[in-house]
Amino acid sequence: MKLGTRGSALALAQAGTVAAAIDGAELETITTSGDRGFDASDDKERWVRELDEALLDGRVALAVHSAKDLPAKLADGIVIAATPARANPFDALCGADSLAALPPGARLGTSSLRRSAQLRALRDDLQISELRGNVDTRLASLEGDDYEAIVIAMAGLERLGRSGEAGALLDQMIPAAGQGTLAITAREGDADSIALALALNDDGAHSSLTAERALIEVLEADCHTPVGAHATFAGGVMTLAAFVGRPDGSAWLRDELTLSDSANTPEALGRELGERMLTAGANEVLGR
């Protein structure tokens, strides 16, 4: 069985855990448009387009993604077959022990508008500068004078064995929908491949991802939209928290909703919270 994956160190590490759990599976590295630097203004499809094509033409049986890289609407003929147990969903601060420890006007690197919006809402004196590249490249940026600290997903550090480089966990910030979660996609109707993937499925991770993705679909969020979504469980009951904000931190909206009679499934919960945020002015906050 061939498993499709991007070729970055993090993507290979993630896909390797899936391959190890499926006896006899082999990784097939596929370069996406995003990896080539094409379609810079395009949405998340640039990270999955070629993997979807490989699934549809039968070159691979399954594909492994960071769930936060998946567009809100999957391509026709593609389904999420399974979501393994979730890793740490939060952002990590590297280069400092806490946000409070950063000096006034500190330079902080991130490529995420969602992170920028929440960081500036917490510390409006910070100088947020764009920082792109893989995990190793971003961590190496701390060796120069451009940044006092950077923000990166904790799950990526953990999967690459570099969690010790995190100075603090930013659990006061709402992560991206699907952050820390792997999504295994398959060709719709490929019962054998889907059955193999389902053996790796974690019900809690799957339910959380369903709720978070339903919310970002209602909010019409893409990789250029400062939106966070995070589902948690307490006493077996799901609560979904969400954030929308302006990248400059000048306006933001945060809300949460728990499963109830009206929102009695993860998808319904995500949709109801999304609609409630739109009613509360999410579009205005996002400058639409």
Sequence and secondary structure as in RCSB ss.txt:
>XXXX:A:sequence
MKLGTRGSALALAQAGTVAAAIDGAELETITTSGDRGFDASDDKERWVRELDEALLDGRVALAVHSAKDLPAKLA
DGIVIAATPARANPFDALCGADSLAALPPGARLGTSSLRRSAQLRALRDDLQISELRGNVDTRLASLEGDDYEAI
VIAMAGLERLGRSGEAGALLDQMIPAAGQGTLAITAREGDADSIALALALNDDGAHSSLTAERALIEVLEADCHT
PVGAHATFAGGVMTLAAFVGRPDGSAWLRDELTLSDSANTPEALGRELGERMLTAGANEVLGR
>XXXX:A:secstr
 EEEE  SHHHHHHHHHHHHHSTT EEEE   HHHHT  TTS THHHHHHHHHHHHTTS SEEEEEGGGS SS  
TTEEEEE       SEEEESSS STTS TT EEE   HHHHHHHHHH TT EEE   S HHHHHHGGGSSS SEE
EEEHHHHHHTT GGG SEEETTS   TTTT EEEEEETT HHHHHHHHTT  HHHHHHHHHHHHHHHHTT  TTS
 EEEEEEEETTEEEEEEEEE TTSS EEEEEEE  SSS SHHHHHHHHHHHHHHTTHHHHTT 
